[in-house]
């Protein structure tokens, strides 16, 4: 059995898939400010109850006025997994790490450059089999999922629980 439909292991395929998703949104509007962003410019979000996955919101309507899509990075901790379903199409490209991409019932070994196209409503996920973090870039079309993440996920700092000894100290001493 070959690579399941929607998963590509050739780097240039990622460009074709991402560009084909972006064709309908190439006309800029007055609100589209554009921009050049470094990876650390992203707005990092986690779910405090399940911090194995962190998502960085990098390019979207909020950050640059981008309309019709959003883009960012994901970081999955070693020996963890994350699965989800959402109402938008997604393309994810593994950047670093060793793991597996899951699309529906198919699981495929993934390495840097492996690309997964997730249709809207499809179960998908990532399994990090390695001892290092798994990093991936993601693009969703149309945009909107990033608004949900921004509204319902937390910043890593807001998840930090004070050590019991810190909780007993007056605020001025912390």
Buried (B, 14 or more C-beta within 10 A) or exposed (E): EEBBEBBBBEEEBBEEBBEEBBEEBEEEEEEBEEEEBEEEEBBBBBBEEEEBBBBBBBBBBBBBBBBBBBBBBBBBBBEBBBEEEBEBBBBBBBBEBBBBBBBEEBBBBBEBBBBBBBEEEBEBBBBBBBEEBBBBBBBBBBBBBBBEBBEEBBEEEEEEEEEEEEEEEEEEEE
